Amino acid sequence: MKVTIGNIIITSLVTMATALPLAQASPNGYSNFDNFIVKAKVVNVTPIFRYVTINTPTERCYKERVTRTHYNDGNRNGRMLLGGLIGGVIGNNIGHGESRKTRAVIGALVGSQIGSSIADKHAYAKQHSGYQQRCEVQYVSETRKRIDGYNVSYKFRGRVFTTIMPYDPGHKVKLRVNLSPVIN
């Protein structure tokens, strides 16, 4: 018989496969052949659904017509001050005697009233119309159907068992069989 690398690899694999059960022997001398994996036929798979609501923010923008009013008071304070000064000077210069101060005060009051009336004639309100962009955030809700797992029925030794699995196992499901003695 000719020795090749392929023969050496095959011989090594067979040796390891036969030595594996011996390596699994427990410290008390008994082997662990009571724990093994078998395959069972899947007879039914039903998805388990869960409904999830997802809220997605969306921005909606639109143009809105707006009107703004600009007020001009006709320079009321300046006209009242100027009118008061002019009225005070005129009141002070009219006539002679001790009543000059009184006439100056009365002239200032009358002058400021005249200045206020002139300001009222020049006061105005101007309206400007235009468009302004406004944006709002709205949430669009969407309900989605998601698979949460699978109800799996399988047949093992003539009996049907059911379990929940996180994935669809296909036509066969792997079972871990663990044998232990029943002590009465």
Buried (B, 14 or more C-beta within 10 A) or exposed (E): EEEEEEEEEEEEEEEEEEEEEEEEEEEEEEEEEEEEEEEBEBEEBEEEEEEEEEEEEEEEEEEEEEEEEEEEBBBBEEBBBBBBBBBBBBBBEEEEEEEBEEBBBBBBBBBBBBBBEBBEEEEEEEEEEEEEEEEEEEEEEEEEEEEEBBEBBBBBEEEEBEEEBEEEBEEEBEBEEEEEEEEE
